[in-house]
Amino acid sequence: MTLDERTLALVVCPLCKGRLVWHAATAELICRGDRLAYPVRDNIPYLLSSEARELSATDLEQLPK
């Protein structure tokens, strides 16, 4: 599953309005600023803070830039 570039250009973090990065291995949209990972299920991004997973500093280091 992938998100197309047009969709990625439109979606932002609901908390900080920052850019989200697609991480295909975990099917999540990552906000580096808030250290949150939002799930994508059936090509639908769930951009709710209650759905987001908090990322540790180690998690962020392991993600591609």
N, CA, C and O atoms as a Tinker XYZ file with bonds, in Angstrom:
   260  protein
     1  N      0.841000   -1.162000    0.000000    73     2
     2  CA     0.000000    0.000000    0.000000    64     1     3
     3  C      0.895000    1.237000    0.000000    63     2     4     5
     4  O      1.891000    1.290000    0.722000    81     3
     5  N      0.540000    2.215000   -0.801000    73     3     6
     6  CA     1.259000    3.479000   -0.819000    64     5     7
     7  C      0.258000    4.622000   -0.906000    63     6     8     9
     8  O     -0.868000    4.451000   -1.374000    81     7
     9  N      0.675000    5.743000   -0.465000    73     7    10
    10  CA    -0.113000    6.962000   -0.635000    64     9    11
    11  C      0.517000    7.742000   -1.769000    63    10    12    13
    12  O      1.740000    7.851000   -1.850000    81    11
    13  N     -0.315000    8.287000   -2.648000    73    11    14
    14  CA     0.265000    9.031000   -3.766000    64    13    15
    15  C      0.768000   10.396000   -3.297000    63    14    16    17
    16  O      0.392000   10.885000   -2.231000    81    15
    17  N      1.608000   10.984000   -4.104000    73    15    18
    18  CA     2.270000   12.246000   -3.747000    64    17    19
    19  C      1.266000   13.383000   -3.550000    63    18    20    21
    20  O      1.481000   14.256000   -2.709000    81    19
    21  N      0.184000   13.381000   -4.310000    73    19    22
    22  CA    -0.823000   14.441000   -4.157000    64    21    23
    23  C     -1.480000   14.372000   -2.788000    63    22    24    25
    24  O     -1.715000   15.402000   -2.155000    81    23
    25  N     -1.777000   13.155000   -2.328000    73    23    26
    26  CA    -2.381000   13.000000   -1.011000    64    25    27
    27  C     -1.413000   13.440000    0.067000    63    26    28    29
    28  O     -1.800000   14.147000    0.998000    81    27
    29  N     -0.152000   13.031000   -0.045000    73    27    30
    30  CA     0.858000   13.424000    0.939000    64    29    31
    31  C      1.049000   14.939000    0.992000    63    30    32    33
    32  O      1.336000   15.491000    2.054000    81    31
    33  N      0.893000   15.602000   -0.130000    73    31    34
    34  CA     1.057000   17.054000   -0.159000    64    33    35
    35  C     -0.096000   17.766000    0.549000    63    34    36    37
    36  O      0.060000   18.900000    1.001000    81    35
    37  N     -1.241000   17.111000    0.647000    73    35    38
    38  CA    -2.421000   17.739000    1.242000    64    37    39
    39  C     -2.568000   17.497000    2.740000    63    38    40    41
    40  O     -3.069000   18.362000    3.457000    81    39
    41  N     -2.145000   16.349000    3.213000    73    39    42
    42  CA    -2.356000   16.030000    4.628000    64    41    43
    43  C     -1.234000   16.609000    5.486000    63    42    44    45
    44  O     -0.066000   16.610000    5.097000    81    43
    45  N     -1.618000   17.095000    6.650000    73    43    46
    46  CA    -0.659000   17.638000    7.611000    64    45    47
    47  C     -1.000000   17.095000    8.987000    63    46    48    49
    48  O     -2.086000   16.555000    9.200000    81    47
    49  N     -0.087000   17.238000    9.902000    73    47    50
    50  CA    -0.321000   16.825000   11.281000    64    49    51
    51  C     -1.455000   17.674000   11.853000    63    50    52    53
    52  O     -1.409000   18.900000   11.756000    81    51
    53  N     -2.462000   17.051000   12.443000    73    51    54
    54  CA    -3.581000   17.825000   12.983000    64    53    55
    55  C     -3.203000   18.670000   14.202000    63    54    56    57
    56  O     -3.928000   19.602000   14.551000    81    55
    57  N     -2.093000   18.362000   14.847000    73    55    58
    58  CA    -1.694000   19.120000   16.030000    64    57    59
    59  C     -0.834000   20.332000   15.684000    63    58    60    61
    60  O     -1.144000   21.451000   16.094000    81    59
    61  N      0.251000   20.115000   14.927000    73    59    62
    62  CA     1.182000   21.204000   14.645000    64    61    63
    63  C      1.081000   21.736000   13.215000    63    62    64    65
    64  O      1.731000   22.725000   12.876000    81    63
    65  N      0.282000   21.094000   12.386000    73    63    66
    66  CA     0.120000   21.464000   10.967000    64    65    67
    67  C      1.408000   21.274000   10.174000    63    66    68    69
    68  O      1.594000   21.870000    9.113000    81    67
    69  N      2.294000   20.435000   10.706000    73    67    70
    70  CA     3.566000   20.154000   10.046000    64    69    71
    71  C      3.438000   19.047000    9.008000    63    70    72    73
    72  O      2.416000   18.368000    8.916000    81    71
    73  N      4.493000   18.887000    8.241000    73    71    74
    74  CA     4.559000   17.885000    7.174000    64    73    75
    75  C      4.570000   16.478000    7.759000    63    74    76    77
    76  O      5.205000   16.225000    8.783000    81    75
    77  N      3.867000   15.576000    7.103000    73    75    78
    78  CA     3.864000   14.169000    7.480000    64    77    79
    79  C      4.674000   13.380000    6.459000    63    78    80    81
    80  O      4.655000   13.677000    5.264000    81    79
    81  N      5.381000   12.378000    6.947000    73    79    82
    82  CA     6.218000   11.534000    6.096000    64    81    83
    83  C      5.631000   10.132000    6.091000    63    82    84    85
    84  O      5.305000    9.584000    7.144000    81    83
    85  N      5.497000    9.556000    4.908000    73    83    86
    86  CA     4.956000    8.209000    4.762000    64    85    87
    87  C      6.027000    7.186000    5.107000    63    86    88    89
    88  O      7.134000    7.237000    4.571000    81    87
    89  N      5.702000    6.257000    5.999000    73    87    90
    90  CA     6.596000    5.161000    6.352000    64    89    91
    91  C      5.895000    3.861000    5.962000    63    90    92    93
    92  O      5.027000    3.371000    6.684000    81    91
    93  N      6.278000    3.317000    4.826000    73    91    94
    94  CA     5.585000    2.167000    4.242000    64    93    95
    95  C      5.704000    0.901000    5.087000    63    94    96    97
    96  O      4.761000    0.112000    5.145000    81    95
    97  N      6.834000    0.696000    5.736000    73    95    98
    98  CA     7.051000   -0.538000    6.496000    64    97    99
    99  C      6.024000   -0.709000    7.616000    63    98   100   101
   100  O      5.630000   -1.831000    7.934000    81    99
   101  N      5.596000    0.394000    8.210000    73    99   102
   102  CA     4.616000    0.317000    9.301000    64   101   103
   103  C      3.245000    0.845000    8.897000    63   102   104   105
   104  O      2.319000    0.839000    9.708000    81   103
   105  N      3.103000    1.301000    7.657000    73   103   106
   106  CA     1.856000    1.889000    7.152000    64   105   107
   107  C      1.392000    3.016000    8.072000    63   106   108   109
   108  O      0.266000    3.017000    8.569000    81   107
   109  N      2.303000    3.984000    8.284000    73   107   110
   110  CA     2.005000    5.114000    9.155000    64   109   111
   111  C      2.490000    6.412000    8.531000    63   110   112   113
   112  O      3.434000    6.431000    7.742000    81   111
   113  N      1.826000    7.487000    8.902000    73   111   114
   114  CA     2.283000    8.829000    8.570000    64   113   115
   115  C      2.965000    9.382000    9.809000    63   114   116   117
   116  O      2.382000    9.403000   10.893000    81   115
   117  N      4.196000    9.828000    9.643000    73   115   118
   118  CA     5.024000   10.236000   10.768000    64   117   119
   119  C      5.114000   11.758000   10.842000    63   118   120   121
   120  O      5.389000   12.425000    9.844000    81   119
   121  N      4.880000   12.296000   12.036000    73   119   122
   122  CA     5.133000   13.704000   12.328000    64   121   123
   123  C      6.365000   13.748000   13.218000    63   122   124   125
   124  O      6.307000   13.380000   14.391000    81   123
   125  N      7.484000   14.202000   12.653000    73   123   126
   126  CA     8.725000   14.259000   13.422000    64   125   127
   127  C      8.653000   15.321000   14.519000    63   126   128   129
   128  O      9.226000   15.133000   15.592000    81   127
   129  N      7.970000   16.417000   14.271000    73   127   130
   130  CA     7.888000   17.493000   15.242000    64   129   131
   131  C      7.183000   17.082000   16.526000    63   130   132   133
   132  O      7.650000   17.393000   17.622000    81   131
   133  N      6.069000   16.391000   16.396000    73   131   134
   134  CA     5.305000   15.952000   17.571000    64   133   135
   135  C      5.651000   14.536000   18.012000    63   134   136   137
   136  O      5.144000   14.045000   19.020000    81   135
   137  N      6.533000   13.881000   17.233000    73   135   138
   138  CA     6.941000   12.494000   17.516000    64   137   139
   139  C      5.736000   11.566000   17.614000    63   138   140   141
   140  O      5.582000   10.811000   18.574000    81   139
   141  N      4.871000   11.646000   16.573000    73   139   142
   142  CA     3.675000   10.817000   16.513000    64   141   143
   143  C      3.625000   10.060000   15.197000    63   142   144   145
   144  O      4.104000   10.537000   14.168000    81   143
   145  N      3.036000    8.874000   15.250000    73   143   146
   146  CA     2.831000    8.053000   14.057000    64   145   147
   147  C      1.333000    7.787000   13.920000    63   146   148   149
   148  O      0.717000    7.164000   14.784000    81   147
   149  N      0.766000    8.271000   12.822000    73   147   150
   150  CA    -0.657000    8.094000   12.559000    64   149   151
   151  C     -0.857000    6.888000   11.641000    63   150   152   153
   152  O     -0.188000    6.785000   10.613000    81   151
   153  N     -1.765000    5.975000   11.991000    73   151   154
   154  CA    -1.957000    4.782000   11.172000    64   153   155
   155  C     -2.700000    5.083000    9.868000    63   154   156   157
   156  O     -3.489000    6.023000    9.779000    81   155
   157  N     -2.423000    4.260000    8.872000    73   155   158
   158  CA    -3.148000    4.297000    7.602000    64   157   159
   159  C     -3.703000    2.902000    7.386000    63   158   160   161
   160  O     -2.956000    1.931000    7.268000    81   159
   161  N     -5.018000    2.817000    7.335000    73   159   162
   162  CA    -5.680000    1.524000    7.141000    64   161   163
   163  C     -6.565000    1.606000    5.908000    63   162   164   165
   164  O     -7.355000    2.539000    5.762000    81   163
   165  N     -6.432000    0.633000    5.026000    73   163   166
   166  CA    -7.213000    0.603000    3.782000    64   165   167
   167  C     -7.086000    1.917000    3.011000    63   166   168   169
   168  O     -8.063000    2.435000    2.471000    81   167
   169  N     -5.861000    2.444000    2.971000    73   167   170
   170  CA    -5.535000    3.695000    2.272000    64   169   171
   171  C     -6.221000    4.917000    2.869000    63   170   172   173
   172  O     -6.330000    5.942000    2.197000    81   171
   173  N     -6.684000    4.835000    4.103000    73   171   174
   174  CA    -7.319000    5.958000    4.780000    64   173   175
   175  C     -6.452000    6.374000    5.964000    63   174   176   177
   176  O     -6.253000    5.582000    6.885000    81   175
   177  N     -5.932000    7.608000    5.956000    73   175   178
   178  CA    -5.144000    8.074000    7.099000    64   177   179
   179  C     -6.067000    8.407000    8.277000    63   178   180   181
   180  O     -7.060000    9.116000    8.118000    81   179
   181  N     -5.729000    7.891000    9.443000    73   179   182
   182  CA    -6.486000    8.172000   10.660000    64   181   183
   183  C     -5.718000    9.234000   11.436000    63   182   184   185
   184  O     -4.847000    8.921000   12.247000    81   183
   185  N     -6.053000   10.490000   11.174000    73   183   186
   186  CA    -5.313000   11.616000   11.738000    64   185   187
   187  C     -5.971000   12.130000   13.013000    63   186   188   189
   188  O     -6.302000   13.310000   13.131000    81   187
   189  N     -6.149000   11.234000   13.948000    73   187   190
   190  CA    -6.710000   11.566000   15.253000    64   189   191
   191  C     -5.639000   11.338000   16.298000    63   190   192   193
   192  O     -4.937000   10.327000   16.264000    81   191
   193  N     -5.509000   12.272000   17.229000    73   191   194
   194  CA    -4.483000   12.108000   18.259000    64   193   195
   195  C     -4.730000   10.853000   19.091000    63   194   196   197
   196  O     -3.784000   10.256000   19.606000    81   195
   197  N     -5.981000   10.452000   19.226000    73   195   198
   198  CA    -6.288000    9.230000   19.980000    64   197   199
   199  C     -5.837000    7.970000   19.246000    63   198   200   201
   200  O     -5.643000    6.929000   19.873000    81   199
   201  N     -5.669000    8.051000   17.935000    73   199   202
   202  CA    -5.222000    6.910000   17.130000    64   201   203
   203  C     -3.699000    6.879000   16.985000    63   202   204   205
   204  O     -3.127000    5.848000   16.632000    81   203
   205  N     -3.051000    8.002000   17.258000    73   203   206
   206  CA    -1.614000    8.120000   17.026000    64   205   207
   207  C     -0.803000    7.342000   18.062000    63   206   208   209
   208  O     -1.209000    7.158000   19.209000    81   207
   209  N      0.356000    6.901000   17.600000    73   207   210
   210  CA     1.299000    6.197000   18.463000    64   209   211
   211  C      2.467000    7.139000   18.723000    63   210   212   213
   212  O      3.007000    7.739000   17.792000    81   211
   213  N      2.860000    7.269000   19.997000    73   211   214
   214  CA     4.001000    8.117000   20.332000    64   213   215
   215  C      5.298000    7.424000   19.940000    63   214   216   217
   216  O      5.452000    6.216000   20.118000    81   215
   217  N      6.225000    8.206000   19.405000    73   215   218
   218  CA     7.517000    7.687000   18.983000    64   217   219
   219  C      8.594000    8.125000   19.963000    63   218   220   221
   220  O      8.607000    9.268000   20.421000    81   219
   221  N      9.476000    7.223000   20.271000    73   219   222
   222  CA    10.619000    7.570000   21.122000    64   221   223
   223  C     11.707000    8.178000   20.245000    63   222   224   225
   224  O     11.623000    8.136000   19.018000    81   223
   225  N     12.715000    8.736000   20.876000    73   223   226
   226  CA    13.855000    9.289000   20.141000    64   225   227
   227  C     14.538000    8.195000   19.323000    63   226   228   229
   228  O     14.995000    8.444000   18.207000    81   227
   229  N     14.607000    6.990000   19.876000    73   227   230
   230  CA    15.209000    5.858000   19.162000    64   229   231
   231  C     14.393000    5.509000   17.922000    63   230   232   233
   232  O     14.955000    5.236000   16.860000    81   231
   233  N     13.071000    5.517000   18.058000    73   231   234
   234  CA    12.197000    5.248000   16.894000    64   233   235
   235  C     12.469000    6.246000   15.783000    63   234   236   237
   236  O     12.581000    5.866000   14.617000    81   235
   237  N     12.577000    7.520000   16.135000    73   235   238
   238  CA    12.816000    8.548000   15.125000    64   237   239
   239  C     14.167000    8.391000   14.439000    63   238   240   241
   240  O     14.281000    8.625000   13.236000    81   239
   241  N     15.178000    8.001000   15.184000    73   239   242
   242  CA    16.511000    7.801000   14.617000    64   241   243
   243  C     16.518000    6.672000   13.603000    63   242   244   245
   244  O     17.281000    6.715000   12.639000    81   243
   245  N     15.689000    5.670000   13.800000    73   243   246
   246  CA    15.669000    4.500000   12.916000    64   245   247
   247  C     14.904000    4.755000   11.628000    63   246   248   249
   248  O     15.037000    3.990000   10.673000    81   247
   249  N     14.102000    5.820000   11.581000    73   247   250
   250  CA    13.339000    6.139000   10.378000    64   249   251
   251  C     14.227000    6.759000    9.329000    63   250   252   253
   252  O     15.158000    7.492000    9.666000    81   251
   253  N     13.962000    6.482000    8.053000    73   251   254
   254  CA    14.739000    7.133000    7.013000    64   253   255
   255  C     14.455000    8.638000    6.995000    63   254   256   257
   256  O     13.351000    9.074000    7.319000    81   255
   257  N     15.437000    9.402000    6.621000    73   255   258
   258  CA    15.297000   10.871000    6.596000    64   257   259
   259  C     14.438000   11.334000    5.474000    63   258   260
   260  O     14.223000   12.535000    5.315000    81   259
